[in-house]
Amino acid sequence: MEPTVPAQKSARISLRRIALQATYFSFYFMELEMESKDLKATPKQIILDLGVEVQRDVNGIEMGVLENGIPFLTQRGLALATGAPRSALHEISQEWVEHFDDQVITKDRISFIKDYLFRQGYTDRSLYIEVMRDGQPHYAYPDVVCMAVLEYYAFESRAPSQQAKDTYRAFAALGLRRFIYESLNYTPGDKWQYHHERVSLLNNAAPMGFFIVFNEVTGLIVDLINADLTVNDKTIPDISVGQMWAKHWKDHNYSTTYGERIACEHNYPPRYPQARSNPQEANAYPNHALPEFRRWFRYDYLVTKFPEYILKKANTLKGGKDEAAKIGAMYAPKKLN
């Protein structure tokens, strides 16, 4: 079923649909045959804790947006867009893994794609992001990967594909990222949304005379937003901070210094995965310990533990390892000249 498109965009998008429609019908029967072979993208990789924000079929091409904002085509969608069988994309995905560390760049298929993607700053060891959708592994090829493969089949292969050329022109007119966003009527969310949600839920959440860790971590959200970095349930280390602070509290026997901590209820904002098991039981700590917590959080946790935490979440970030490294370095001690 065709997605609804705002009237002011319909004429512009309809022109692009003509090119995409040809691809769809040319490869419809081929796709039925390929699906029966149950191809997998590459050797098994870790499935990320990352969801699909929206996904639809646009003129036969499956496209979507991950919850971190990365636009993608499915393997089936990329096959139809390029005019290549899924078996070829399966081979390319394997070749990328097998030849990722090769130093010599030749003129073969994977060398062209490697050169293209490395120049674009794409250095992940997989051409796709594997996530779960409806209980099944789901292969999402990011927009930059799709354009590399598409350009190869349109202009660099021994037998350039007319379908790939038509689709390339349709995508290139707006850029694939914007094309997917407009086709799916997707608008990137308000970057302050996570902050506002947390503040509204945390207001008066701690018992009188006590504080909870979740209130104090909120400042980290503001720092990430001001630095124009990703803010979501993956980059806010609530559980990590809570566990580390609890260990610090116990190791230093702070109950004898500040008084006993008590249990209280905490609720995550609805969009957080943890919200499914609300209310959560959390520890509330005496306000007398607040200066020590803030010292520990700023000069111990954020400096020595947060970088390791965020690097483990790199594949869930729009900017990958580069963005994770930037986030992790935000609180590194400044070097004296």
Rosetta silent file (secondary structure, phi, psi, omega in degrees, C-alpha in Angstrom):
SEQUENCE: MEPTVPAQKSARISLRRIALQATYFSFYFMELEMESKDLKATPKQIILDLGVEVQRDVNGIEMGVLENGIPFLTQRGLALATGAPRSALHEISQEWVEHFDDQVITKDRISFIKDYLFRQGYTDRSLYIEVMRDGQPHYAYPDVVCMAVLEYYAFESRAPSQQAKDTYRAFAALGLRRFIYESLNYTPGDKWQYHHERVSLLNNAAPMGFFIVFNEVTGLIVDLINADLTVNDKTIPDISVGQMWAKHWKDHNYSTTYGERIACEHNYPPRYPQARSNPQEANAYPNHALPEFRRWFRYDYLVTKFPEYILKKANTLKGGKDEAAKIGAMYAPKKLN
SCORE:     score description
SCORE:     0.000 S_00000001
   1 L     0.000  133.757 -176.845    0.000    0.000    0.000 S_00000001
   2 L   -66.002  136.974  175.751    1.388    3.414   -0.975 S_00000001
   3 L   -70.798  150.425  177.890    2.497    5.638    1.939 S_00000001
   4 L   -72.135  131.879 -179.156    0.644    8.907    2.401 S_00000001
   5 L  -121.791  132.399  178.379    2.647   11.844    1.039 S_00000001
   6 L   -54.062  143.898 -174.011    1.869   15.486    1.819 S_00000001
   7 H   -56.029  -38.861 -175.905    0.212   17.182   -1.161 S_00000001
   8 H   -69.400  -13.160 -179.615    2.971   19.721   -1.623 S_00000001
   9 H  -105.514   -9.107 -169.232    5.498   16.909   -2.116 S_00000001
  10 H   -62.306  -41.440 -178.580    3.394   14.557   -4.221 S_00000001
  11 H   -64.814  -42.761 -178.504    4.424   15.876   -7.654 S_00000001
  12 H   -65.759  -43.128 -177.306    8.097   15.781   -6.816 S_00000001
  13 H   -73.926  -30.158 -178.487    7.984   12.302   -5.309 S_00000001
  14 H   -62.898  -33.136  177.703    5.788   10.861   -8.082 S_00000001
  15 H   -64.081  -39.228  179.860    8.582   11.444  -10.609 S_00000001
  16 H   -70.414  -29.999 -179.187   10.932    9.407   -8.484 S_00000001
  17 H   -65.551  -30.780 -179.864    8.335    6.662   -8.175 S_00000001
  18 H   -59.420  -45.748  179.873    8.358    6.103  -11.926 S_00000001
  19 H   -65.969  -41.054 -178.233   11.993    5.058  -11.805 S_00000001
  20 H   -69.100  -33.388 -178.933   11.485    2.916   -8.715 S_00000001
  21 H   -62.630  -39.008  179.711    8.410    1.220  -10.156 S_00000001
  22 H   -61.039  -42.016  178.386   10.406   -0.116  -13.114 S_00000001
  23 H   -61.164  -42.295 -177.159   12.888   -1.700  -10.725 S_00000001
  24 H   -60.407  -51.952 -176.512   10.114   -3.310   -8.750 S_00000001
  25 H   -69.933  -31.289 -179.363    8.399   -5.069  -11.645 S_00000001
  26 H   -65.265  -30.868 -172.590   11.693   -6.085  -13.301 S_00000001
  27 H  -117.923   12.705 -178.925   12.790   -7.987  -10.223 S_00000001
  28 H   -61.580  -49.706 -177.211    9.543   -9.106   -8.629 S_00000001
  29 H   -72.005  -34.661  176.072    9.756  -12.697   -9.882 S_00000001
  30 H   -60.976  -40.343 -178.513   13.483  -12.860   -9.278 S_00000001
  31 H   -64.673  -39.155  177.911   12.844  -11.834   -5.657 S_00000001
  32 H   -59.492  -39.828  179.742   10.301  -14.612   -5.130 S_00000001
  33 H   -68.085  -42.265 -177.206   12.918  -17.111   -6.221 S_00000001
  34 H   -68.198  -35.330 -178.731   15.649  -15.627   -4.027 S_00000001
  35 H   -63.788  -31.057 -178.433   13.438  -15.547   -0.935 S_00000001
  36 L   -67.932  -18.070 -179.154   12.904  -19.293   -1.190 S_00000001
  37 L   -87.399   -7.485  175.676   16.651  -19.794   -0.686 S_00000001
  38 L    51.862   54.235 -178.940   16.522  -18.056    2.735 S_00000001
  39 L   -71.376  146.945  173.795   19.787  -16.197    2.243 S_00000001
  40 L  -112.129  152.082 -171.702   21.552  -14.625    5.199 S_00000001
  41 L   -67.641  -50.425 -178.278   23.584  -11.444    4.883 S_00000001
  42 L  -153.411  177.808  170.810   26.911  -12.527    6.369 S_00000001
  43 L   -53.697  153.672 -171.457   28.296  -14.852    9.017 S_00000001
  44 L   -55.438  134.522  174.271   26.468  -14.381   12.326 S_00000001
  45 L  -126.241  170.472 -179.705   27.063  -11.113   14.186 S_00000001
  46 L   -68.948  132.348  176.294   25.757   -9.733   17.465 S_00000001
  47 L   -80.934  125.875 -174.151   22.181   -8.465   17.247 S_00000001
  48 L   -79.369  151.949  173.845   22.102   -4.917   18.561 S_00000001
  49 L   -80.576   67.745 -174.410   19.817   -3.551   21.229 S_00000001
  50 L  -145.019  129.045 -175.619   18.446   -1.164   18.629 S_00000001
  51 L  -100.871  172.372  176.556   14.929   -0.963   17.251 S_00000001
  52 E   -98.183  119.111 -178.820   13.300    0.112   13.997 S_00000001
  53 E   -70.884  -45.522  179.017   11.516    3.443   14.359 S_00000001
  54 E  -155.452  142.988  176.819    9.567    3.112   11.096 S_00000001
  55 E  -150.442  134.917  176.495    9.685    0.797    8.070 S_00000001
  56 E  -148.994  167.328  176.366    7.513    0.549    4.988 S_00000001
  57 E   -96.538  118.706  179.423    7.501   -0.722    1.435 S_00000001
  58 E  -114.044  104.979 -177.120    7.785    2.153   -1.060 S_00000001
  59 L    52.939   42.081  176.725    7.129    0.949   -4.624 S_00000001
  60 L    88.603  -11.207 -178.520    8.489   -2.479   -3.741 S_00000001
  61 E  -101.042  116.702  179.406   11.615   -1.175   -2.011 S_00000001
  62 E   -76.805  123.748  178.996   11.718   -1.821    1.728 S_00000001
  63 E  -140.576  161.877 -179.334   13.170    1.146    3.579 S_00000001
  64 E  -168.350 -174.396  178.246   13.107    2.451    7.109 S_00000001
  65 E  -134.767  128.356  175.695   14.724    4.438    9.894 S_00000001
  66 E   -74.671  163.076 -175.521   16.376    2.964   12.974 S_00000001
  67 L   -67.245  -12.831  174.819   15.568    4.475   16.339 S_00000001
  68 L   -93.187    8.110  175.303   18.929    6.256   16.333 S_00000001
  69 L    93.541   -3.443 -179.255   17.934    8.086   13.120 S_00000001
  70 L   -75.679  121.016  175.940   19.957    6.038   10.621 S_00000001
  71 E   -79.647  149.506 -175.751   17.977    5.557    7.370 S_00000001
  72 E  -151.425  163.340  165.637   18.349    2.163    5.703 S_00000001
  73 E  -114.964  145.753  173.167   17.232   -0.241    3.013 S_00000001
  74 E   -73.380  170.445  177.711   16.645   -3.894    3.782 S_00000001
  75 H   -61.629  -40.120  177.179   18.632   -6.479    1.847 S_00000001
  76 H   -63.152  -44.316  179.845   15.559   -7.127   -0.275 S_00000001
  77 H   -63.827  -40.132  179.591   15.078   -3.408   -0.845 S_00000001
  78 H   -67.469  -35.766  177.382   18.708   -2.877   -1.816 S_00000001
  79 H   -62.393  -45.244  179.397   18.529   -5.791   -4.250 S_00000001
  80 H   -67.291  -36.220 -179.169   15.535   -4.267   -5.999 S_00000001
  81 H   -68.425  -35.912 -176.746   17.109   -0.805   -6.004 S_00000001
  82 H   -90.471  -18.693 -174.273   20.360   -2.007   -7.591 S_00000001
  83 L    79.212   16.250 -179.441   18.900   -4.597   -9.945 S_00000001
  84 L  -106.596  148.715  176.022   21.166   -7.216   -8.371 S_00000001
  85 L   -68.991  156.073  179.068   20.072  -10.559   -6.923 S_00000001
  86 H   -62.674  -27.774  177.849   20.214  -10.921   -3.156 S_00000001
  87 H   -60.750  -35.335  178.831   22.880  -13.575   -3.610 S_00000001
  88 H   -67.674  -40.771  178.015   25.205  -10.859   -4.938 S_00000001
  89 H   -67.296  -34.313  174.690   24.568   -8.663   -1.892 S_00000001
  90 H   -61.071  -44.621  179.884   25.204  -11.681    0.302 S_00000001
  91 H   -65.393  -42.901  179.460   28.571  -12.155   -1.435 S_00000001
  92 H   -61.365  -42.579  179.661   29.476   -8.457   -1.135 S_00000001
  93 H   -62.438  -38.246  177.779   28.679   -8.512    2.585 S_00000001
  94 H   -70.368  -42.254  179.450   30.949  -11.530    3.042 S_00000001
  95 H   -61.073  -37.486  178.816   33.719  -10.019    0.931 S_00000001
  96 H   -58.903  -44.756  179.664   33.635   -6.869    3.054 S_00000001
  97 H   -66.506  -45.409 -175.385   34.320   -8.917    6.187 S_00000001
  98 H   -69.034  -31.833 -174.752   36.973  -11.101    4.526 S_00000001
  99 L  -111.914   13.667 -175.695   38.890   -8.238    2.874 S_00000001
 100 L   -58.169  -39.295 -175.520   38.330   -5.470    5.408 S_00000001
 101 L   -92.664    2.606  178.672   41.996   -5.448    6.521 S_00000001
 102 L   -62.309  134.559 -179.058   43.510   -5.824    3.043 S_00000001
 103 L   -86.921  -29.165 -176.304   46.018   -3.061    2.392 S_00000001
 104 L   -88.145  127.009  177.147   46.082   -3.325   -1.398 S_00000001
 105 L  -101.673  119.122  179.773   43.208   -1.699   -3.284 S_00000001
 106 L  -104.658 -156.832 -178.769   42.618   -3.246   -6.729 S_00000001
 107 L  -110.623   18.176  179.364   39.901   -2.643   -9.309 S_00000001
 108 L   -82.698  178.324 -174.119   37.534   -5.419   -8.252 S_00000001
 109 H   -58.771  -51.848 -174.974   34.046   -4.939   -6.814 S_00000001
 110 H   -69.485  -27.389  178.344   34.843   -4.959   -3.113 S_00000001
 111 H   -67.817  -39.940  177.244   37.820   -2.640   -3.609 S_00000001
 112 H   -61.861  -45.611 -177.917   35.583   -0.002   -5.207 S_00000001
 113 H   -66.356  -39.323  177.791   33.083   -0.289   -2.356 S_00000001
 114 H   -62.577  -46.960 -178.754   35.865   -0.174    0.267 S_00000001
 115 H   -61.258  -43.754 -179.982   37.426    2.916   -1.287 S_00000001
 116 H   -60.336  -51.144 -174.097   34.022    4.633   -1.514 S_00000001
 117 H   -71.626  -38.153  178.176   33.021    3.883    2.073 S_00000001
 118 H   -63.265  -38.008  178.204   36.408    4.612    3.639 S_00000001
 119 H   -67.004  -25.461  177.576   36.393    8.017    1.940 S_00000001
 120 L   -87.656    0.030  179.426   32.953    8.600    3.469 S_00000001
 121 L    84.637   11.768  179.767   34.301    7.700    6.912 S_00000001
 122 L   -89.206  114.393 -176.720   32.477    4.375    7.127 S_00000001
 123 L  -129.539   18.569  175.835   34.771    1.903    8.905 S_00000001
 124 L   -67.940  150.882 -177.837   32.400   -0.604   10.515 S_00000001
 125 L   -85.578    8.756  174.131   33.328   -4.237    9.975 S_00000001
 126 L  -135.759  145.003  179.162   29.864   -5.076    8.691 S_00000001
 127 L   -82.841   -7.637 -177.780   27.952   -3.544    5.801 S_00000001
 128 L  -134.957  163.330  175.229   24.658   -3.928    7.623 S_00000001
 129 E  -110.497  122.169 -179.203   23.224   -3.450   11.101 S_00000001
 130 E   -95.235  120.380  179.295   21.443   -6.506   12.471 S_00000001
 131 E  -130.286  171.919  177.698   18.482   -5.725   14.694 S_00000001
 132 E  -100.582  135.898  175.124   15.372   -7.570   15.818 S_00000001
 133 E  -141.894  123.456 -177.676   11.976   -6.841   14.259 S_00000001
 134 L    54.258   37.148  176.678    8.858   -8.856   15.040 S_00000001
 135 L    79.273    5.043 -177.566   11.042  -11.459   16.720 S_00000001
 136 E  -122.225  146.320  174.937   13.234  -12.015   13.638 S_00000001
 137 E   -60.609  141.528 -172.603   16.790  -10.884   12.755 S_00000001
 138 E  -134.171  126.136 -176.516   16.599   -7.897   10.443 S_00000001
 139 E  -100.072  113.074 -178.386   19.394   -6.674    8.135 S_00000001
 140 E  -109.492  115.070  177.860   19.488   -2.891    7.770 S_00000001
 141 E   -91.219  113.518 -178.417   21.957   -1.483    5.199 S_00000001
 142 E   -57.738  156.614 -175.613   22.730    2.173    6.152 S_00000001
 143 H   -55.169  -39.681 -178.235   22.184    4.851    3.531 S_00000001
 144 H   -65.919  -36.640  177.586   25.909    5.387    2.900 S_00000001
 145 H   -67.501  -42.864 -179.865   26.410    1.665    2.205 S_00000001
 146 H   -58.718  -43.153 -179.035   23.405    1.610   -0.121 S_00000001
 147 H   -67.323  -33.960  177.356   24.786    4.490   -2.192 S_00000001
 148 H   -64.870  -47.325 -179.536   28.181    2.774   -2.499 S_00000001
 149 H   -67.126  -40.451 -179.393   26.622   -0.455   -3.769 S_00000001
 150 H   -64.201  -43.305  179.506   24.189    1.429   -5.976 S_00000001
 151 H   -64.232  -37.320  177.964   26.933    3.505   -7.603 S_00000001
 152 H   -60.251  -50.569 -176.825   28.936    0.365   -8.307 S_00000001
 153 H   -71.274  -24.406 -179.729   26.059   -1.336  -10.134 S_00000001
 154 H   -80.499  -35.145 -169.982   25.073    1.861  -11.940 S_00000001
 155 H  -133.754  -17.694 -171.011   28.474    2.904  -13.265 S_00000001
 156 H  -110.844  -19.292 -177.585   31.363    0.610  -12.282 S_00000001
 157 L   -72.789  163.498 -178.797   30.307   -2.972  -12.927 S_00000001
 158 L   -63.638  -29.375  176.769   31.198   -4.738  -16.179 S_00000001
 159 L  -127.839   83.080 -177.792   27.545   -4.647  -17.163 S_00000001
 160 L   -53.361  139.274 -177.030   26.053   -1.461  -15.653 S_00000001
 161 L   -90.968  127.979  177.086   22.413   -1.857  -14.638 S_00000001
 162 H   -66.442  -35.863  177.536   19.853    0.532  -16.094 S_00000001
 163 H   -62.117  -41.607  178.625   17.666   -0.064  -13.069 S_00000001
 164 H   -63.551  -39.971  178.472   20.557    0.932  -10.815 S_00000001
 165 H   -62.870  -45.482 -179.697   21.105    4.104  -12.870 S_00000001
 166 H   -61.839  -44.324 -179.032   17.439    5.063  -12.659 S_00000001
 167 H   -68.700  -39.217  179.207   17.315    4.453   -8.927 S_00000001
 168 H   -58.431  -45.849  179.849   20.645    6.220   -8.370 S_00000001
 169 H   -63.273  -40.115  179.778   19.324    9.349  -10.101 S_00000001
 170 H   -64.281  -42.406 -179.836   16.099    9.225   -8.067 S_00000001
 171 H   -71.969  -42.428 -174.270   18.010    8.890   -4.805 S_00000001
 172 H   -66.414  -25.149 -177.983   20.776   11.356   -5.695 S_00000001
 173 H   -58.709  -38.060  179.349   18.306   14.158   -6.464 S_00000001
 174 H  -111.914  -18.317 -167.222   17.564   14.567   -2.754 S_00000001
 175 L    92.857  137.100 -173.791   20.172   12.343   -1.152 S_00000001
 176 H   -61.949  -38.531 -179.884   19.133    8.904    0.074 S_00000001
 177 H   -57.546  -51.389 -178.396   18.766   10.025    3.690 S_00000001
 178 H   -68.007  -36.393  178.210   16.285   12.766    2.798 S_00000001
 179 H   -57.519  -47.420 -179.322   14.576   10.535    0.218 S_00000001
 180 H   -66.600  -44.588  179.621   13.847    7.905    2.885 S_00000001
 181 H   -57.011  -47.189 -177.284   12.791   10.486    5.459 S_00000001
 182 H   -70.171  -40.246 -178.839   10.331   12.123    3.032 S_00000001
 183 H   -63.995  -30.766 -178.531    9.014    8.850    1.622 S_00000001
 184 L   -99.425    3.926 -176.968    8.232    7.618    5.138 S_00000001
 185 L    54.154   39.564 -177.289    7.028   11.008    6.413 S_00000001
 186 L   -95.848  132.639  175.889    9.677   10.714    9.112 S_00000001
 187 L  -121.666  122.790  178.403   10.790   13.742   11.090 S_00000001
 188 L   -53.753  139.853 -175.201   13.790   13.440   13.436 S_00000001
 189 L   -70.356  164.992  176.201   12.651   13.861   17.027 S_00000001
 190 L   -65.839  123.653 -176.267   13.206   16.816   19.306 S_00000001
 191 L   -67.335  -16.582  177.657   16.665   16.399   20.804 S_00000001
 192 L   -90.590    0.082 -173.772   15.378   17.783   24.131 S_00000001
 193 H   -59.966  -45.992 -178.787   12.603   15.199   24.337 S_00000001
 194 H   -62.574  -37.187  179.683   14.510   12.751   26.554 S_00000001
 195 H   -64.986  -48.196 -178.516   15.455   15.548   28.911 S_00000001
 196 H   -63.404  -39.919 -179.638   11.898   16.844   29.277 S_00000001
 197 H   -62.531  -44.485 -178.176   10.484   13.342   29.789 S_00000001
 198 H   -66.736  -44.834 -177.902   12.967   12.524   32.534 S_00000001
 199 H   -60.171  -41.565 -178.314   12.558   15.826   34.331 S_00000001
 200 H   -65.921  -36.761 -179.276    8.768   15.470   34.399 S_00000001
 201 H   -79.110  -30.557 -175.314    8.943   11.934   35.831 S_00000001
 202 H   -85.388  -11.927 -179.344   11.730   12.643   38.307 S_00000001
 203 L   -58.997  119.753  179.993   10.090   15.696   39.828 S_00000001
 204 L    61.177   25.308 -179.072    9.552   14.903   43.529 S_00000001
 205 L   -77.277  -29.982 -177.996   10.424   11.243   42.865 S_00000001
 206 L   -85.945  143.684  176.168   12.902   10.973   45.753 S_00000001
 207 L   -61.083  154.885  179.548   11.676   10.799   49.368 S_00000001
 208 L   -56.466  128.939  178.262   12.180   13.940   51.471 S_00000001
 209 L    88.574    3.639 -177.846   15.801   14.195   52.608 S_00000001
 210 E  -132.457  161.069  173.412   17.088   11.752   49.975 S_00000001
 211 E  -127.655  156.095  173.929   18.301   11.797   46.379 S_00000001
 212 E  -118.081  151.834 -174.788   18.242    9.177   43.656 S_00000001
 213 H   -57.511  -37.939 -173.852   20.944    8.613   41.056 S_00000001
 214 H   -60.742  -34.171  176.376   18.595    9.218   38.110 S_00000001
 215 H   -62.972  -42.741 -173.116   18.101   12.867   39.096 S_00000001
 216 H   -74.524  -24.067 -179.843   21.813   13.514   39.185 S_00000001
 217 H   -78.176  -15.176 -177.347   22.526   11.886   35.805 S_00000001
 218 H   -57.265  -32.538  178.277   20.128   14.311   34.087 S_00000001
 219 H   -60.217  -30.558  177.643   22.922   16.877   33.764 S_00000001
 220 H   -62.769  -36.446  178.689   24.733   14.485   31.437 S_00000001
 221 H   -60.560  -44.166 -179.794   21.782   14.701   29.028 S_00000001
 222 H   -62.050  -41.041  179.116   22.135   18.481   28.834 S_00000001
 223 H   -62.444  -42.059  179.982   25.854   18.159   28.108 S_00000001
 224 H   -65.608  -42.447  179.845   25.202   15.690   25.274 S_00000001
 225 H   -63.404  -46.356 -179.100   22.496   17.889   23.755 S_00000001
 226 H   -64.369  -25.376  177.666   24.646   20.997   23.906 S_00000001
 227 L   -90.457    4.636  179.544   27.445   19.090   22.191 S_00000001
 228 L    59.098   41.381  179.005   24.964   17.989   19.470 S_00000001
 229 L  -110.850  166.157 -174.861   25.521   14.324   20.318 S_00000001
 230 L   -65.169  133.302  175.989   23.065   11.428   20.458 S_00000001
 231 L  -125.182  114.368  175.448   20.713   11.352   23.441 S_00000001
 232 L  -160.766 -173.504 -176.773   18.653    8.211   24.015 S_00000001
 233 L   -68.513  -12.035  178.035   18.259    5.324   26.416 S_00000001
 234 L   -85.114  -30.814 -176.216   21.542    3.845   25.112 S_00000001
 235 L   -93.740  -10.420  177.744   23.732    6.863   25.878 S_00000001
 236 L   -98.409  109.630 -169.185   22.293    7.631   29.324 S_00000001
 237 L   -85.856   53.109 -177.109   23.997    5.141   31.696 S_00000001
 238 H   -51.569  -56.662 -175.058   21.339    4.981   34.436 S_00000001
 239 H   -65.379  -42.842  179.790   21.872    1.334   35.390 S_00000001
 240 H   -58.897  -47.733 -179.902   25.639    1.517   35.036 S_00000001
 241 H   -63.018  -44.800 -179.416   25.862    4.577   37.302 S_00000001
 242 H   -58.813  -44.380 -179.105   23.481    3.043   39.835 S_00000001
 243 H   -68.211  -42.881 -178.559   25.463   -0.181   40.058 S_00000001
 244 H   -66.885  -41.110  179.515   28.854    1.525   40.220 S_00000001
 245 H   -67.534  -38.931  177.861   27.725    4.028   42.863 S_00000001
 246 H   -60.250  -40.080  178.123   26.151    1.239   44.951 S_00000001
 247 H   -66.762  -43.820  178.608   29.501   -0.594   44.884 S_00000001
 248 H   -60.668  -42.044  179.286   31.373    2.597   45.808 S_00000001
 249 H   -60.275  -46.836 -177.676   28.903    3.179   48.649 S_00000001
 250 H   -69.918  -43.276 -178.209   29.355   -0.327   50.008 S_00000001
 251 H   -60.338  -32.864 -177.974   33.155   -0.421   49.566 S_00000001
 252 L   -99.751    5.354  176.459   33.528    2.764   51.629 S_00000001
 253 L    50.520   48.504 -174.912   30.873    1.805   54.176 S_00000001
 254 L   -70.255  -13.712  177.689   29.184    5.167   53.708 S_00000001
 255 H   -60.965  -32.780  179.563   26.138    4.098   55.698 S_00000001
 256 H   -75.391  -20.523 -178.943   28.157    4.728   58.853 S_00000001
 257 H   -92.677  -44.851 -172.019   29.083    8.209   57.605 S_00000001
 258 H  -110.233  -12.830 -175.406   25.887    9.467   55.955 S_00000001
 259 L   105.887  169.047 -175.274   23.161    7.154   57.222 S_00000001
 260 L   -75.709  144.804  170.633   21.292    4.253   55.646 S_00000001
 261 L   -81.851  159.019 -179.230   19.965    4.338   52.095 S_00000001
 262 E  -130.434  160.742  178.709   16.333    3.366   51.568 S_00000001
 263 E   -86.752  144.693  175.595   14.311    1.730   48.791 S_00000001
 264 E  -149.516  170.595  179.669   11.909    3.753   46.655 S_00000001
 265 E   -93.337  143.264  177.203   10.029    3.450   43.368 S_00000001
 266 E  -135.499  138.490  178.233   11.357    4.851   40.093 S_00000001
 267 L  -118.212  131.906  175.081    9.610    4.994   36.705 S_00000001
 268 L   -81.916  151.314  174.427   11.335    5.212   33.342 S_00000001
 269 L   -57.548  150.688 -174.334    9.829    7.422   30.597 S_00000001
 270 L   -53.807  -33.633 -175.632    7.447    5.444   28.333 S_00000001
 271 L   -78.252  -11.045  178.258    9.850    5.318   25.361 S_00000001
 272 L   -75.937  139.492  177.394   12.595    3.610   27.407 S_00000001
 273 H   -57.637  -33.650 -178.524   12.674   -0.217   27.070 S_00000001
 274 H   -66.184  -16.088 -177.734   12.907   -0.457   30.874 S_00000001
 275 H   -64.784  -20.298 -178.905    9.481    1.186   31.139 S_00000001
 276 H   -63.021  -22.539 -179.758    7.852   -2.170   30.349 S_00000001
 277 H  -113.262   22.456  175.036    8.597   -3.290   33.916 S_00000001
 278 L   -60.575  150.694   -6.231    7.706   -0.027   35.707 S_00000001
 279 L   -79.203  152.294  178.591    7.731    0.740   38.553 S_00000001
 280 E   -96.710  150.301  173.322   11.387   -0.042   39.269 S_00000001
 281 E   -91.663  128.031 -179.250   12.878   -0.400   42.731 S_00000001
 282 E  -130.938  162.759  175.837   15.742    2.031   43.264 S_00000001
 283 E   -93.186  137.321  173.293   17.927    3.134   46.146 S_00000001
 284 E  -110.719  132.602 -174.128   17.537    6.601   47.605 S_00000001
 285 E  -109.594  147.966 -179.613   20.587    8.014   49.360 S_00000001
 286 E   -57.406  140.123 -179.831   20.765   10.579   52.189 S_00000001
 287 H   -59.918  -23.471  178.091   21.197   14.145   50.941 S_00000001
 288 H   -61.824  -23.782 -178.576   24.268   14.460   53.163 S_00000001
 289 H   -89.328   -1.352 -175.456   26.039   12.154   50.689 S_00000001
 290 H   -60.451  -43.323  177.461   25.173   14.303   47.664 S_00000001
 291 H   -58.888  -40.511  179.290   28.494   16.211   47.546 S_00000001
 292 H   -67.113  -39.556  178.032   30.417   12.934   47.595 S_00000001
 293 H   -61.526  -46.066 -177.947   28.202   11.463   44.853 S_00000001
 294 H   -63.865  -37.184  175.152   28.720   14.485   42.619 S_00000001
 295 H   -63.579  -48.491 -179.027   32.472   14.338   43.171 S_00000001
 296 H   -61.726  -44.025 -177.233   32.546   10.602   42.407 S_00000001
 297 H   -65.052  -44.754 -176.107   30.300   10.940   39.351 S_00000001
 298 H   -74.148  -42.768 -171.140   32.237   13.834   37.789 S_00000001
 299 H  -105.206   -9.924  177.697   35.825   12.819   38.538 S_00000001
 300 H  -112.722  -64.880 -175.417   35.614    9.046   38.844 S_00000001
 301 H   -62.765  -54.284 -174.901   32.715    7.606   36.848 S_00000001
 302 H   -65.044  -27.408 -177.986   32.648   10.042   33.898 S_00000001
 303 H   -86.204  -41.830 -171.819   36.428   10.000   33.550 S_00000001
 304 H  -108.000  -24.215 -174.166   37.262    6.321   34.028 S_00000001
 305 H  -111.614  -33.945 -178.216   34.078    4.269   33.546 S_00000001
 306 H   -63.649  -41.614  178.743   31.791    6.154   31.170 S_00000001
 307 H   -56.863  -41.231  178.222   34.170    5.971   28.149 S_00000001
 308 H   -65.588  -40.835  179.075   34.222    2.171   28.365 S_00000001
 309 H   -60.920  -48.770 -173.476   30.441    2.068   28.728 S_00000001
 310 H   -72.178  -29.534  177.504   29.743    4.266   25.712 S_00000001
 311 H   -65.384  -30.319  177.048   32.222    2.458   23.446 S_00000001
 312 L   -70.540  -17.938  179.768   30.196   -0.718   23.989 S_00000001
 313 L  -100.428    9.086 -172.314   27.179    1.197   22.627 S_00000001
 314 H   -54.414  -40.776 -175.712   29.028    2.520   19.545 S_00000001
 315 H   -73.085   -8.186  176.745   26.996    0.526   17.032 S_00000001
 316 H   -96.312   -0.810 -179.379   23.753    2.017   18.331 S_00000001
 317 L   -97.799  146.406  179.661   24.948    5.574   17.648 S_00000001
 318 L   -60.553  -37.572 -178.534   24.414    7.403   14.380 S_00000001
 319 L   -92.209    6.367  176.039   28.099    8.378   14.298 S_00000001
 320 H    59.535 -143.430 -175.377   29.368    4.937   15.313 S_00000001
 321 H   -63.627  -34.750 -179.861   32.753    4.612   17.001 S_00000001
 322 H   -62.536  -43.940  179.396   33.762    8.190   16.191 S_00000001
 323 H   -69.216  -38.138  178.246   30.749    9.591   18.037 S_00000001
 324 H   -61.216  -42.773  179.025   31.254    7.141   20.923 S_00000001
 325 H   -64.326  -38.295  179.235   34.870    8.283   21.263 S_00000001
 326 H   -66.090  -42.518  178.132   33.772   11.921   21.210 S_00000001
 327 H   -64.566  -45.544 -178.377   31.178   11.312   23.915 S_00000001
 328 H   -62.697  -27.817 -177.118   33.635    9.312   26.005 S_00000001
 329 L   -89.624   -1.583 -175.766   36.239   12.084   25.805 S_00000001
 330 L   -59.010  -33.012 -173.598   33.868   14.864   26.925 S_00000001
 331 L  -111.862   15.174  177.647   34.970   14.620   30.537 S_00000001
 332 L   -64.329  141.705  178.840   38.628   13.735   30.077 S_00000001
 333 L   -57.413  137.197  178.973   40.927   15.879   32.248 S_00000001
 334 L   -72.944  134.963 -179.146   42.213   18.884   30.351 S_00000001
 335 L   -82.662  138.927  177.407   45.915   18.753   29.597 S_00000001
 336 L   -80.059  138.006  178.163   48.085   21.617   30.743 S_00000001
 337 L   -72.332    0.000    0.000   50.102   23.367   28.031 S_00000001
